[in-house]
Amino acid sequence: MRVAGAQRSMAAPTMREASVLLVDPHPVTRHAILAALEATQGLSLSSCGASLDAHDVLDPPDIVVLRLPDRNANGSQTSELARARELFPDAVHVAIVDFGEQHDIVGTLLNAGAGAIFDDRSALSELGAVLRLAAAGYAVLPADTFDAIMAMLASDGSENAANGDVRSGFGELTARQCEVLDLLVKGHSNKTIAQMLSISESTVKVHVRAIMAESGLRNRTQIAAHYLAAVR
């Protein structure tokens, strides 16, 4: 997996026990996910069921885990996320989805409110660490998906860099912030961006923080995914 804003590691940060609400319409996979969560220290299951409407939760959960349907199911992926955010606005929402090679769905899910995305084909033994990282405020993506996003941005982003419609989703950016954005979403580090634009690295950091503040996004992964969704 790839963790935005942290070292790439399966070690979860120290945190209080987090309550989890699990939603999965398929009983076989639901029980498998449940077993994986019960084996993870620091997580407690508050409720488990086939749909959001099946839960009678007294205390709002810290984490809502949604195993989402196939992306071709008439937009039900984003509608499920929207429903979960409406019911539990303060929770971290983690999407479990099998997106195959169609990595651009990641941008759509992050924009719809997913705090982390777990590949349905990955080992469930990794899920607990993903949830704890997500609860600690990190955006977590499968590593191959993150790399695919960067590759698509590298090939598509330059063609669309001057497109105002793409940048409009990031608020009112200055010309320099737009330049930083175009380089950031292609995977360049702050140091490299500073060298390419002949400015200091601290100035790049100021621009990145301004981009996050204008867009309401929390980290570089969300910025890249948001940009990709607009480009695609």
N, C-alpha and C positions, 0 to 999 in steps of 0.2 A: 504494500500500500504506500501511498505518498501522503505525507502529513505537511500541510502548509503552515509555515511559521515555526516548525520544530525539526529536529533531526529525524531522519528516516529511521524509525525504531519501533519495535513492537512493545517496548516498555511503556506502560501507561503511567501518567503522573499521579502523585499521591493526591487523593481527594476523598471526601466523605462518600458514604454509600449512596449510590444513585438508584432511584426507583425507575423501573422500566415497564412500559405498556407495549405489548407485542400484538400486532395485527397481521394475520396471514390467513387467507381464505382456504388454504389447503392443509388439512389436518396432518398429513405425513411430514411435510416440511415444517409446519408449525411446531410439532413435537420435537423435531431435530434441532430447531433453533432454540426452543425452550431448554433442551438439555445442555446446549452450549452455553447459554446464559447462566444457568444454574451452577455451572462449573467455574464461573468467573467470580473471583473475589471482588467485592466492592459494588456488586450489582444485586438488586432485589427486585423480583418480579411483582408488580402491583396488580397486573391483570393480563389476561391472554385470551384472544378470541379471533373469530373469523372476520369481523368487521368492526369499524369504529363504533357503530351503533350498538354493538353487543356488549359494550363495557359500561359498568356501573361503578365509577371510580370516585371514592370519597375524597382522596387527596390527589391533586394533579400530579402526574408523573414528571420526573426530571427528563426522561428520554422516551420518545415515541418511536418504535421501530415498525416500519411499514414494508411488508414484502409486496411490491407493486406488480400489477399485471403486465403483460407484454405491451410494448410501446404502441402497438397497432390497435389497442383496445379503445379507440375513439377518445383519446385524451384523458382516460381515466387515471393515468399516473399523476398528472398535475392536479386533477380534481380531488384525488385522495389526499394529496399533500395539503391542498387548500383547506379541505375539511378538517384535517388534523390540526392545522395551525389555528383554525377558528375555535376548535374545541379546547385546545391546549396551547395558548399563545406563548407561554413562558417556557415550554419544553424545547429540547433539542430534537429535531426530527431527522431520523436516519432512514434512508431509502435502501432497500435491498432489491436489486433489479438485475435481470439478465439482458444486457443491451448488445451482446454479440460484438460486432465490429463497428456498430453505429455509435461512436463515442460522443457525437455532438449532443446526445440526449443528456449528457452530464450538465451542460450549460443550462438546459431547460429545467432540470430538476433543482439545481442550485438556485436559479432565479425564482423557482416556485417555493423555495424555503427549506430545502434539504440542507442540514448542517453537515452531513457526511453521506457518502454513497458506498455501498458494499456490493461487490460483484457476486451475484447469485451462484456463480461457478467457483468461487473461492472456498477455501477450507473454513468451515464454521468455527474451528478452533481459534481463528483470528478475530472473530466478531466481537468478543468481549473487550479486547484491547481497543478496537475501533470505537466502541460505544464510550469507553472511559475517556479516550482522547477527545471525542466529540463533545462530551459533557464538560470537558475542561476548556472548551472554546476553540478547538482546532478543527479546521476543515480537512477531512480525510477522504482521499480518493484512491482507487486501485492504481498502482504504479504505471501499468501499461496504458491506462486511460489518460493519466496526466501527460505521459509522453506523447500520446496520440493527439491530445489537445494542442500541445506545443507544436507538433509537426504540422497540424492543419492550420494553425495560426501563422506559422512561418511561410506556408505556401499561399494562404488566402489573405492573410492580414495586410500585406503590402499593397495588394490590389484594391483593398477596401479602405486603406488608411485615410484617404482623403474624403471618405464618405461621411457626411455630417450625420446621416441617420444612425450610423454605428456609434458615433461618439455621443449622440444626443442622450443616450441612456446613462451617461456618466455626469450629467449636470453641466453647469457652466464652467468649462475648463479654459484656461489660458492657452495660447499657442504653444508655449513651452511644455505645459502639462500634457497637451495632446501628443507632443513629440515623445515625452517620457512614457505615456501610455502605449504608444505604438511599439516601442522597444520592449517595454515590460512584458506585454502579452506574448512576445516572441521568445520569452524565457531568459532575457539578458539580466544579469545581476546589476545591482546598483552601481558597483564599481565600473562595470563595462559601459553602462548607460552614461555615467559621468565622463568617461573617456571619449565616447562617441559624440557627446554633445558639448565637450570642452567646458564642463562645469564641475563643481566639487561634488563628492559623494554625499556630503551632508545636504547639499541643495537638492539632489535627487530624492533623498529621503523625505524632505519637506514636500516635494511635489507628489510623491507617492501617498503621503498622508493626506494631502489635499484631495487627491483623486478618490481615496477611500471615503473621506468626509462628504464629498459631493455626491458620490454614488450610493452611499450607505452600505458599501461592501466592506468586509472585515479583513481580507487578506489577499495576497497575490493570486492564489488559486481561484478565488471567487471572481476577481477582476478578469482573469483570463477566460474563465467559463462564461461570464457575462458578455464579454467581447465576442467570443466565439458564437454564442447564441444569436447575437445581433448580425454577425457576418453571414451565418448560415441561413 
